[in-house]
Amino acid sequence: MASAPVMRKLGSEAGSPASMGSESGSDERLRKNNGSSKQNGKQSTSSRSYSDNRERFEYSGWVYHLGVNSIGHEYCHFRFLFIRGKYVEMYKRDPHEDPGLKPIHRGVIGNTLMMEESGRRKVNHGDLYVLRFYNRLDESKKGEIACATAGDARNWMEAFDQAKQQVEYELSRDRSVRNKLNMEDEINLEERRPRVRRYVHGLKKLIRIGQGPEMLLRKTSDLGSGGRLDAYFDADGGDVVEAYEWKCVRTINGVRIFEDVAHSKSGKGILVKAVGVVDASADTVFEVVLSTERHTRYEWDSLIGDLELVDSINGHYDVVYGTFDPRYLTRWKSKKDFVFSRQWFRGQDGTYTILQFPSVHKKRPSRSGYERTKINPSTWEISNLSTSSSAKTVRCLVTQTLEINPKGWLKWRNNHCQKFEKTVPYALLSQVAGLKEYVAANPILTSESSTTVVHTTVSDHSGSFSEFEDAETADEFYDAIATDSSSDDDSDDEIGVNKGKKIKLKNVSWAIASLALKKVSDTDSSNHLNSNVPPINLDSSQFQGSMSRAKDEADKNCWSSPDGSGFMIRGKTYLRDSIKVKGGEPLLTLIAVDWFKVEDCVTSVALHPKSIVQSEAGKKLPFILVINLEVPARPNYSLVIYFAADRPINKSSLLGKFVDGTDMFRDARFKLIPSIIEGYWMVKRAVGTKACLLGKAVTCNYLRQDNFLEIDVDIGSSSVARSVIGLVLGYVTSIVVDLAIVIEAKEEAELPEYILGTVRLNRFRLDSAVALKV
């Protein structure tokens, strides 16, 4: 078998974006690593702080290239993908074994390249994790690659993100780079390359699986301590102050059982959860939980071991059918069956969330001899835990939450009755313990195997932009992916690590951060707004949006502006101690909210004649930030939020750089923190409490004119975002949601962060949307 793919560090520059903190992805996990690696007999160490020597990272590994050829047949080829600086290259073989090998595709990672996780897909009787590429300005330019594991897919997402950050950094330092990027030739997507021989060098390494195209077995390689990037995750930490009050009531088989005592007296169902530490990566545990393979589930799941896939809605949503024999739980002998749906997604911090709902499906009607039952709604949350850099194992925190009837639970909790241990909810809570023991009994699951191995080397380059020497011959990466089956893709990656220091992996330890809850971030407007200009009086009554302002907390179908104390943001010393603090008063004032109904998603709302921005009062404002959340539905909606400044923006401030900066800079800094204040607990779990860099999660378009900046957020551009917003819309009339807008701080001078603006949406009705004619 060919040698394992590698990630090499060949250079970077002082102050590059990769060296700065990030709220998500690899930046947020890069916290600590003593891991030095050896290459060619020399040892080097890595760090996120940059020296004056220019370094460049390379990331490479095996992937599956998916597509449709010129005669309409789907193909799946095993290809070697290589990120070199700003370039992506795709090979049919490992170029490390054949230095003279030419890539079948080569392209540039431009600032318009978008990458989305499309979830799981069955290919040739096996499940692959698919990544979709597209140009946010032209979605006809697209392509797909796939990975054998969720972890590999996550690594490639982070690799491309780091490469884009490097492009942004170099664009900000030298305008000539932008010109060189603009010279890049794009492949004509209608152009089909002549087919070449499918059976290339190394045919003996191919193994035929099923009836489809040839597929290579997944290459695995143990990641030793010298070549592994440890991931340090914030286990339970969120970016909002939650109202839950979890109390540990039992410990069973090393798993803690919690009850939400804050809402236990509401008279409704009780929220309980099982929490356990599993000695495997979150990627591995996620795949085990999601698997329907019977023999595997028999080893850890005492309730729903017999599962079969009924329907796959998309890569993040399916429906399964299962049966269980109740003799293991009760004295009743009638067999039971059930149908439930599963939705899953991975957050930007690497946490996996799985939502499970009782469901019905026409392919699985009631079955003779079985009693149809409903499985309790439940969620899984799986997140990596911090481990010491010398540890050879990884761990993750697994949390399963479900809503149960309080009757039997209360008696069991108080040791008055053991009948609860013969119920379905108890069997569900026991799944975490079963999973923990199953992983411990299978050591192969505890070692990190991947198609990507990390090695580190350093070399110096004299030119600042040597990667662009042959820019005129390169193609855009997404174009290369979308071409004929005889060719495949490439990608480049740069991981923000530097020599001489430790790699910082995931900054936040919630236990430490909780010590700072009493601290509040001060919003000093003089740093962000022009203090030489007297402030104007912002009277929101002058601005009338289609949604009314709330009169009190009980008001419905309205908006208000809460303070920032319910949100956690980066403190002054965050880059040194990872402490987050409560937000203060928003810098900008919320003046109006529009709730529009449209045929097709609309952009440039601020230019509409009836827009608040175009009103006489709006034109007199120093600055207006317009957030247009494009909600995919039938019909489509637009939630337009208007924030105003009482003075002009300080051009040299972070806000000024964001307002007048490049789209790539904005994508890397535009952060939204959601918080469901009231609503169904499953919706709260789906939305989460983590900050999201919207520019990396969905397509954002920016319009900077006159006295305003409009940000159009296309929620429908992400399948995960569409699924979550679909769930939210089903409960929207009973939901109170807070949103905070933050510009992410990545440098010491930009700290502490501040709340740019907040909005609270109170139980609004879909049918109250006003039609907007464009």
Secondary structure, 3 states (H helix, E strand, C coil): CCCCCEEEECCCCCCCHHHCCCCCHHHHHECCCCCCEEECCEEECCCCCCCCCCCCEEEEEEEEEEEECCCCCEEEEEEEEEEECCEEEEECCCCCCCCCCCCCEEEECCCCEEEEEEEEEEECCEEEEEEEEEECCEEEEEEEEEECCHHHHHHHHHHHHHHHHHHHHHHHHCHHHHHHHHCCECCCCCCCCCCCCCCCCCHHHCECCCCCCCECCCCCEECCCCCCCCCCCCCCCCCECCCCCEEEEEEECCEEEEEECCCCCCCCCEEEEEEEEECCCHHHHHHHHHCCCHHHHHCCCCCCCEEEEEEEEECCEEEEEEEECHHHCCCCCCEEEEEEEEEEEECCCCCEEEEEEECCCCCCCCCCCEEECCCCCEEEEEEECCCCCCCCCCCEEEEEEEEECHHHHHHHHCCCCCHHHHCHHHHHHCHHHHHHHHHHCCHHHCCCEECCEECCCCCCCCCCCHHHCCHHHCEEHHHHHCCCCCCCCCECCCCCCCCCCCCCEECCCHHHHHHHCCCECCCCHHHHECCCCCCCCCCHHHCCCCEEECCCCCCCCEEECCCHHHEEEECCCHHHHCCEEECCCCCCEEEEEEEEEECCCCCCHHHCCCCHHHCHHHHCCCEEEEEEEEECCCCEEEEEEEEEECCCECCCCHHHHHHCCCHHHHHHHEEEEEEEEECCHHHHHHHCCCCEEHHHHCEEEEEEECCEEEEEEEHHHCHHHHHHHHHHHHCHHHCEEEEEEEECCCCHHHCCCCEEEEEEEECCCHHHCEECCC
